[in-house]
């Protein structure tokens, strides 16, 4: 089960996401569903199109299936999902 504590080590595809901070101001406030993930990018379906967003340049607010909202610095998400599981990450 996905929780705020294990979100960083969990699969992100399918989660609702909003960009709350970004180095590119045109991305701030964009929201949609994560449809793909690469080492450095999240692909977000924002309705009529998909946008690619650099993980390291943003702070994301994910909405978990339980409707809990969690903010995550994108720098913590850089890496392949299967490698993030093994990372030693800061405790919350």
HELIX and SHEET records of a PDB file:
HELIX    1   1 UNK A    7  UNK A    9  5                                   3    
HELIX    2   2 UNK A   55  UNK A   57  5                                   3    
HELIX    3   3 UNK A   74  UNK A   77  5                                   4    
HELIX    4   4 UNK A   81  UNK A   84  1                                   4    
SHEET    1   A 6 UNK A  50  UNK A  54  0                                        
SHEET    2   A 6 UNK A  41  UNK A  45 -1                                        
SHEET    3   A 6 UNK A  31  UNK A  37 -1                                        
SHEET    4   A 6 UNK A  16  UNK A  22 -1                                        
SHEET    5   A 6 UNK A  58  UNK A  63 -1                                        
SHEET    6   A 6 UNK A  69  UNK A  73 -1                                        
END                                                                             
